[in-house]
Amino acid sequence: MAQDRPTALVTGSASGIGRAAALRLDALVNNAGMTSQTPPDDLDGVDLAEWDRVFAVNVRGLFQVTRACAPRLMERRATWTPMQRNVTVEDVAESIFSLITSNPFVTGETIVIDGGYAATS
């Protein structure tokens, strides 16, 4: 049986760009296969060896600090971007969708999706 619509496989579709791309492609494709490997949100109560415990604390600590600081850094960056905002996962998904539907022969390229930020720095 011939398919009227193509099939897509989107990896990392549990959240972020992968999820946005999968949702954007949903109307286009016949069969959207989605995969993700999401780490546990919380390591509390997990019986870890001492080295693993130290590693978990250090990695988790760095992650928490980065998550706390990132919004301020991103607000500052938005003011330096010609479009006066930061890219969203929907912006990236729309670019992916556009490449798939309108430019199927484009491969192996790096597409800068930053609202003109790179052009000003």
N, C-alpha and C positions, 0 to 999 in steps of 0.2 A: 504494500500500500504506500503510495507516495505521500510525503509530508508536505503540507503547504507552508509550514514555518520551520526554521532551523532549530537545532538543539544547542544549548549552551551549558557549560560546566563552570560554575563560579566557586572558587575556593575562598575560604575565610569569610563565609557569608553570615556568620552569627552576629556580626556588628560592623560598624564603621563603613568603610568604602565598599567592602565585599557585599554587605547587606544592601546598601544603596544601589549598587550595580545590579544585584540580583532582582531587586524590586523594579528597577527601571527596565530591565530586559524581559521581565515577566510577560508583558503584553506582546512582545516581538517573537518570542521563541515558543516552540511547541512543547518543549520539555526542558525545564531549568533544573539541572542537578546542582545542589548546593551542599557544600561541605564546610566543616569548621572543626578546629581542635581548640577548645576553650579551656584554659587552665582554671583550677578552682579559685574562687574569689577569696577564700580565707584559709590560711594555713593553721589557725588556732586549733588545738586539740589533736593535731596530727603527730604521731610518734616518729620523730626524726632523730637520726644519729646526730651527735654533737656537731660534727663538721657541717652537716646539712642544716642544722638549726642556725648556726652562725651565718651560713650562706643565705638562708631564707630571711633572716633579720636584716642583713645588709642589703640584699636586693630589694626587699620590701620597703625598707627605709628610704632608699634612693628613689624608688618608684613613687612613694608618698610625697616626698619633697618635690619631685619633678611635677607631679600632678597638682600640687598646691601652687607652684610658681608659674606653670605654663599659661594659665589664663591671663596673668598680668603681662607676660612677655608677648602673648599673641595680641592683646589689646594695643600694645605699643607698636607692634609690627603693622597692624591694620591701619594705623595713622600714616604709615610710610607707603602704603599701597595706593596706586592711583584710583582703584575702585573703593577705597576707604573701608574695606572689610577683608576678612580672611576667607580662604577657600572653605567650602563645606563639602561633606561627603556627597551631597546631591550634585554639586558642581562637577566633581570628579566622575560620578556615575553618568552624568549627562555627556561628558567628554568621551567616556568609554562607549556609550550608546551611539554617539555620533560617528565615532570611528568605525564601529561595527556595521552600522547601517548605511553610511554614506561613503566610507573610504575603506572598503574591504581589502584593498591591495597594499595598504600601509602596514608595514611590519617592522619590528626591531627599532622603533624610534622612541626617543624620550620626549614626552609631551609635557611642557611646563604649564601647570595650571595654578597660577598664583596672582591673578588679577593685575598683572603688570609689575609686580614687585621686583622681579629679576631685572627688568629693563631699567629700573631706577637705581639699582645698587651697583 
